[in-house]
Amino acid sequence: MGEAAQAAEPRYPPRAGTDRSGCLDIVGAVLATNGEDTGKQALTFDDAGAEWALPVDEVHVWRASLEWPAETVRGMRHVLAPDERRRADRFRFERDRSRYTVGRALLRGLLARYLKTAPEELQFQYGEFRKPALRSGPWFNLSHSGPIALYAFSATGQIGIDVELDDANFARERLAERFFSPAEVSVLRSLPADVQPRAFLICWTRKEAFIKARGDGLSLALDSFDVTLAPDTPAALLRTAWCRDEARRWRLEDLSDRQGGYVAAVAMRGYGWRVVERQIMDTLEGNVPGQERR
């Protein structure tokens, strides 16, 4: 953590009167990082009345933990819509119910800040593949793996994001031969054996982010397009089977974090935008909001 961040004095936002979940409080303390600068900026805090801007040349990516105290999760449930509460109740295990509740409540809290409204007032629309959206924007997408959630927001168009825990066991089976294109499999198997598991996850998350940005759900075959996958190579869409010019219309960005233990990517049509990464501070025991976790 940089000297400026260490010197910052935490200033906690007041509780928003109508938000029983505390969502607006939670997302008021953020750790901001510039996506084009690997150095971390100072901790920034705002109060519940602050306005958040989403510039047209920025994609905002928020990282959050889905592990929260039970009392906080119960409060978050109040901002969910009836259909979201019913879906949460269908999960068999409490951990899954809790993570789903936190994930949706934080999404509503973040959107509420951008739109200057109450989280529970947001009304999602769902497309053919159940991708949530708002009639008037902004565009957004979310992904989670284990206890980690990533949220992406854009003011200009559809966006997709995907995250997977950096787990070598995920890629042990011959999944690449089943789902990836022949060109991708060739590149993957040419890499050293100890590099292949992470390269598999890099390929998987980039492909999923692209599919989610397009809104195609499971209807688009994973082997019908190619992405880069070798570690330390820029994220890019290389080819699509349906259009020769499609690849050049899209931009992919790698969001992987070795220290955070995950592989991730974001995709959006067009260029001229940069990623700004932010982190929601958690309130688990031993971690004060606004304090960097090590």
Order of alpha helices (4+ residues) and beta strands (2+ residues): alpha-alpha-beta-beta-beta-alpha-alpha-alpha-beta-beta-beta-beta-beta-alpha-alpha-alpha-beta-beta-beta-beta-beta
